[in-house]
Amino acid sequence: MAQFRLISFTNIIIIATILMYIIQNSLEYGSVKLGLNIFFLEYNLWYQPLSTMFVHGGIFHLAMNMFVLYQFGNLIEQSKGLFKFGFLYFIGGIATSLLSFLFIYIFELNHNLVGASGAICVLLGYIALYDKLNRKGLITWVLLISFAPLLIGMPIAWYAHIIGFIIGWGLGYFL
């Protein structure tokens, strides 16, 4: 059984994300500058596919994502190691950002992508590949967090969740 560690790479990412939330709210148009949007192409803002993973649309969005990251990030980091967790989270998260951007670009959506949900869904997809016992529950959870908020009018990048899950599942075959 894995032991709780106060200092883990996952927990450092959580602290960095909370600090970025504070920074984003102190900047004029912080979420637009640091989120992923059309300015990525128009102004060559190369950092946006990464910075978008640290920017959030509100305190509830941040809290929910960090809660899920704490659970699943630490689980993967402790069971599979720092390298696999870091690879999944950052490479999978950036790939999710880029494919989500491609989605909004193709469909001409004027969205500003923010949040760690896509990268977290990479982790969920990875776990679902190997954990057959909980696979249906993880798939159901991703579908719920993707589509239920839309029913009550919340703007959510549902496609980033689905893309992230698929990327995580796919990366699982290579890791």
C-alpha positions as CSV (number, residue, x, y, z in Angstrom):
1,M,0.0,0.0,0.0
2,A,1.3,3.4,-1.0
3,Q,2.1,5.8,1.9
4,F,1.1,9.4,2.0
5,R,3.9,11.8,1.2
6,L,3.5,15.5,1.9
7,I,6.2,16.4,-0.7
8,S,5.4,14.9,-4.1
9,F,5.7,16.2,-7.6
10,T,1.9,16.1,-7.8
11,N,1.6,18.3,-4.7
12,I,4.2,20.7,-6.1
13,I,2.1,21.0,-9.3
14,I,-1.0,21.7,-7.1
15,I,0.9,24.5,-5.2
16,A,2.2,25.9,-8.5
17,T,-1.4,25.9,-9.9
18,I,-2.7,27.7,-6.9
19,L,0.0,30.3,-7.2
20,M,-0.7,30.7,-10.9
21,Y,-4.4,31.3,-10.1
22,I,-3.3,34.1,-7.8
23,I,-1.0,35.5,-10.5
24,Q,-3.7,35.2,-13.2
25,N,-6.1,37.2,-11.1
26,S,-3.6,39.9,-10.5
27,L,-2.9,40.5,-14.2
28,E,-5.1,42.5,-16.5
29,Y,-6.8,39.9,-18.8
30,G,-4.7,37.2,-17.0
31,S,-6.9,34.3,-18.1
32,V,-6.9,35.5,-21.7
33,K,-3.1,35.9,-21.8
34,L,-2.4,32.6,-20.0
35,G,-5.3,30.5,-21.3
36,L,-5.3,28.9,-24.7
37,N,-7.1,30.9,-27.4
38,I,-6.8,32.4,-30.9
39,F,-4.0,34.7,-29.6
40,F,-1.8,31.6,-29.6
41,L,-1.6,31.8,-33.4
42,E,-2.2,35.5,-33.9
43,Y,0.6,36.6,-31.5
44,N,2.7,33.5,-31.4
45,L,2.1,32.9,-27.7
46,W,4.0,29.6,-27.6
47,Y,3.6,29.1,-23.9
48,Q,-0.2,28.9,-23.9
49,P,-0.6,25.1,-24.4
50,L,1.3,24.7,-21.1
51,S,0.1,27.8,-19.2
52,T,-3.5,27.0,-19.8
53,M,-3.1,23.9,-17.6
54,F,-2.4,26.2,-14.6
55,V,-5.1,28.8,-15.3
56,H,-8.7,28.4,-14.0
57,G,-12.1,30.0,-14.5
58,G,-12.8,30.4,-10.8
59,I,-12.1,29.2,-7.3
60,F,-14.6,26.3,-7.6
61,H,-13.0,25.2,-10.9
62,L,-9.6,25.3,-9.3
63,A,-10.6,23.5,-6.1
64,M,-12.4,20.7,-8.1
65,N,-9.4,20.1,-10.4
66,M,-6.8,20.2,-7.6
67,F,-8.9,17.7,-5.5
68,V,-9.0,15.2,-8.4
69,L,-5.3,15.8,-9.3
70,Y,-4.4,15.2,-5.7
71,Q,-6.1,11.9,-5.7
72,F,-5.2,10.5,-9.1
73,G,-1.8,12.3,-9.5
74,N,-0.4,11.0,-6.3
75,L,-1.8,7.5,-7.0
76,I,0.0,7.3,-10.4
77,E,3.2,9.0,-9.1
78,Q,3.5,6.6,-6.2
79,S,2.6,3.5,-8.1
80,K,4.3,4.2,-11.5
81,G,6.9,6.8,-10.6
82,L,7.7,10.4,-11.1
83,F,8.7,10.0,-14.8
84,K,5.6,8.3,-15.9
85,F,3.4,10.7,-13.9
86,G,5.2,13.8,-15.2
87,F,5.2,12.5,-18.8
88,L,1.4,11.7,-18.6
89,Y,0.5,15.0,-17.0
90,F,2.7,17.4,-19.0
91,I,3.1,15.7,-22.4
92,G,-0.4,14.4,-22.3
93,G,-1.7,17.7,-21.0
94,I,0.1,19.7,-23.7
95,A,-1.1,17.3,-26.4
96,T,-4.7,17.7,-25.1
97,S,-4.3,21.5,-25.1
98,L,-3.1,21.4,-28.7
99,L,-5.8,19.1,-30.0
100,S,-8.5,21.0,-28.1
101,F,-7.2,24.2,-29.7
102,L,-7.4,22.5,-33.1
103,F,-11.0,21.6,-32.2
104,I,-12.0,25.2,-31.5
105,Y,-10.0,26.4,-34.5
106,I,-11.7,24.0,-36.9
107,F,-15.2,24.8,-35.6
108,E,-14.4,28.5,-35.3
109,L,-15.3,28.7,-31.6
110,N,-14.3,31.8,-29.8
111,H,-13.2,29.9,-26.6
112,N,-10.5,30.6,-24.1
113,L,-9.4,27.2,-22.8
114,V,-8.4,27.2,-19.1
115,G,-7.9,24.5,-16.5
116,A,-6.1,21.3,-15.7
117,S,-9.1,19.1,-16.5
118,G,-7.7,18.0,-19.9
119,A,-4.4,16.9,-18.3
120,I,-6.3,15.3,-15.4
121,C,-8.5,13.4,-17.9
122,V,-5.2,12.1,-19.4
123,L,-4.5,10.5,-16.0
124,L,-8.0,9.1,-15.8
125,G,-7.7,7.6,-19.3
126,Y,-4.4,6.0,-18.3
127,I,-5.9,4.5,-15.1
128,A,-9.0,3.3,-17.0
129,L,-6.8,1.3,-19.5
130,Y,-5.3,-0.7,-16.7
131,D,-8.0,-0.8,-14.0
132,K,-10.7,-2.9,-15.5
133,L,-12.6,-3.0,-12.3
134,N,-13.1,0.7,-12.2
135,R,-13.1,1.4,-15.9
136,K,-16.8,1.9,-16.3
137,G,-16.9,4.3,-13.3
138,L,-14.0,6.4,-14.7
139,I,-15.6,6.6,-18.1
140,T,-19.0,7.5,-16.5
141,W,-17.2,10.2,-14.4
142,V,-15.5,11.7,-17.4
143,L,-18.8,11.8,-19.3
144,L,-20.6,13.4,-16.4
145,I,-18.0,16.1,-15.8
146,S,-18.0,16.7,-19.6
147,F,-21.7,17.0,-20.3
148,A,-23.7,17.5,-17.0
149,P,-22.4,21.1,-16.6
150,L,-23.7,21.9,-20.1
151,L,-27.2,21.0,-19.1
152,I,-27.2,23.8,-16.5
153,G,-25.6,26.3,-18.8
154,M,-22.0,26.2,-17.6
155,P,-19.4,26.9,-20.3
156,I,-17.2,23.9,-20.3
157,A,-14.7,22.5,-22.8
158,W,-16.2,19.0,-22.8
159,Y,-14.1,18.1,-25.8
160,A,-10.9,18.7,-23.8
161,H,-12.0,16.1,-21.3
162,I,-12.8,13.5,-24.0
163,I,-9.5,14.3,-25.9
164,G,-7.5,14.0,-22.7
165,F,-9.1,10.7,-21.7
166,I,-8.3,9.2,-25.2
167,I,-4.8,10.5,-25.0
168,G,-4.2,9.0,-21.6
169,W,-5.6,5.7,-22.8
170,G,-3.3,5.8,-25.8
171,L,-0.2,6.8,-23.8
172,G,-0.9,3.9,-21.6
173,Y,0.0,1.5,-24.4
174,F,3.4,3.2,-24.8
175,L,4.3,3.6,-21.1
